[in-house]
Amino acid sequence: GFTDQQGMVEAAATGGTDVTSDMTLFNVGSLQQALSQHHGAFKILNGATFNPEELFFNVHNTPDGGKHVTVKDNSGGTIYSGVNPLNKKNVRLALALSFNRTAAIEYAYKVSSSIAGKIYTYANPVPNEKALKDPYANTTITGAWNGKKYEAPGTSKADADAIKLLKAAGYSGCSSSHVCLTVYLTTNGSGNTARGNFATYLHATWAKIGVNMIYNDVES
């Protein structure tokens, strides 16, 4: 057996093994570097994956259908308790419109756009990736919904539409220079760099539409 990735790479490069496994998107960069060092002695196959993280926002809803929410910190203290903006459909649509799925995966896992472009999906949680399509996946979902049609998220047009949706939801004056609402991402980032990277990316991209995303890192 192999005790580390380096041992698997050496075996693959010298014909000591036909197939290795237990790699994630985080390994792609180092594997590509090793491939170059070994002059193309093995192949890297980037298959479909469920690596991208599921992120949780504004958790601990009160028993009123999610209209209010309480957000707890790592010690159980309350850092926010009040109206839950994510209970409004237009807010959820705005957030989905304003971040590029491929760019988020690139940033979180430090992989190329060609790799990230194979594994993003607009039909979450049902896989609708280029490399992996669930039999029940809706293939007509080709982007983020702007209230009238699907469009490519994360573009300047999508950001403008997102700001319009936020205004329709009651949050006016949203812009890159004016915060109009705050949301809380609660997850355990300890030992999971991807979660922290996703949070950093979302904080930056949602700031463009006036949304302040606070990363609430808690133990699982």
KARA-V382830 format. One record per residue. SS is DSSP state (a for helix, b for strand, c for the rest). BURIAL is # if it has 16 or more other C-alpha atoms within 10 Angstrom, else .. Layout:
ss=SS burial=BURIAL
ss=SS burial=BURIAL
This chain:
ss=c burial=.
ss=c burial=.
ss=c burial=.
ss=c burial=.
ss=a burial=#
ss=a burial=.
ss=a burial=.
ss=a burial=#
ss=a burial=#
ss=a burial=#
ss=a burial=#
ss=a burial=#
ss=a burial=#
ss=c burial=.
ss=c burial=.
ss=c burial=.
ss=c burial=.
ss=c burial=.
ss=c burial=.
ss=c burial=.
ss=c burial=.
ss=c burial=.
ss=c burial=.
ss=c burial=.
ss=a burial=#
ss=a burial=.
ss=a burial=.
ss=a burial=#
ss=a burial=.
ss=a burial=.
ss=a burial=#
ss=a burial=.
ss=a burial=.
ss=a burial=#
ss=a burial=#
ss=a burial=.
ss=a burial=.
ss=c burial=.
ss=c burial=.
ss=c burial=.
ss=c burial=.
ss=c burial=#
ss=c burial=.
ss=c burial=.
ss=c burial=.
ss=c burial=.
ss=c burial=.
ss=c burial=#
ss=c burial=.
ss=c burial=.
ss=c burial=.
ss=c burial=#
ss=c burial=.
ss=c burial=.
ss=c burial=.
ss=c burial=.
ss=b burial=#
ss=c burial=#
ss=c burial=#
ss=c burial=.
ss=b burial=#
ss=c burial=.
ss=c burial=.
ss=c burial=.
ss=c burial=.
ss=c burial=#
ss=c burial=.
ss=b burial=#
ss=b burial=#
ss=b burial=#
ss=b burial=#
ss=b burial=#
ss=c burial=.
ss=c burial=.
ss=c burial=.
ss=c burial=.
ss=c burial=.
ss=b burial=.
ss=b burial=.
ss=b burial=.
ss=b burial=.
ss=b burial=.
ss=b burial=.
ss=c burial=#
ss=a burial=#
ss=a burial=#
ss=a burial=#
ss=c burial=.
ss=a burial=.
ss=a burial=#
ss=a burial=#
ss=a burial=#
ss=a burial=#
ss=a burial=#
ss=a burial=#
ss=a burial=#
ss=a burial=#
ss=c burial=#
ss=c burial=#
ss=c burial=#
ss=a burial=#
ss=a burial=#
ss=a burial=#
ss=a burial=#
ss=a burial=#
ss=a burial=#
ss=a burial=#
ss=a burial=#
ss=a burial=#
ss=c burial=#
ss=c burial=#
ss=c burial=.
ss=a burial=.
ss=a burial=.
ss=a burial=#
ss=a burial=#
ss=a burial=#
ss=a burial=#
ss=a burial=#
ss=c burial=#
ss=c burial=#
ss=c burial=#
ss=c burial=#
ss=c burial=.
ss=c burial=.
ss=c burial=.
ss=c burial=#
ss=b burial=#
ss=c burial=#
ss=c burial=.
ss=c burial=.
ss=c burial=#
ss=b burial=#
ss=c burial=.
ss=c burial=.
ss=c burial=.
ss=c burial=#
ss=c burial=.
ss=c burial=.
ss=c burial=.
ss=c burial=.
ss=c burial=.
ss=c burial=#
ss=b burial=#
ss=b burial=#
ss=c burial=#
ss=c burial=.
ss=c burial=.
ss=c burial=.
ss=b burial=#
ss=b burial=#
ss=c burial=#
ss=c burial=#
ss=c burial=#
ss=c burial=.
ss=a burial=.
ss=a burial=.
ss=a burial=#
ss=a burial=#
ss=a burial=#
ss=a burial=#
ss=a burial=#
ss=a burial=#
ss=a burial=#
ss=a burial=#
ss=a burial=#
ss=a burial=#
ss=a burial=.
ss=c burial=#
ss=c burial=.
ss=c burial=#
ss=c burial=#
ss=c burial=#
ss=c burial=#
ss=b burial=#
ss=c burial=.
ss=c burial=.
ss=b burial=.
ss=c burial=#
ss=c burial=#
ss=b burial=#
ss=b burial=.
ss=b burial=#
ss=b burial=#
ss=b burial=#
ss=b burial=#
ss=b burial=#
ss=c burial=.
ss=c burial=#
ss=c burial=.
ss=c burial=.
ss=c burial=.
ss=a burial=.
ss=a burial=#
ss=a burial=#
ss=a burial=#
ss=a burial=#
ss=a burial=#
ss=a burial=#
ss=a burial=#
ss=a burial=#
ss=a burial=#
ss=a burial=#
ss=a burial=.
ss=a burial=#
ss=a burial=#
ss=a burial=#
ss=c burial=#
ss=c burial=#
ss=c burial=#
ss=b burial=#
ss=b burial=#
ss=b burial=#
ss=b burial=#
ss=b burial=#
ss=b burial=#
ss=b burial=#
ss=c burial=.
ss=c burial=.
ss=c burial=.
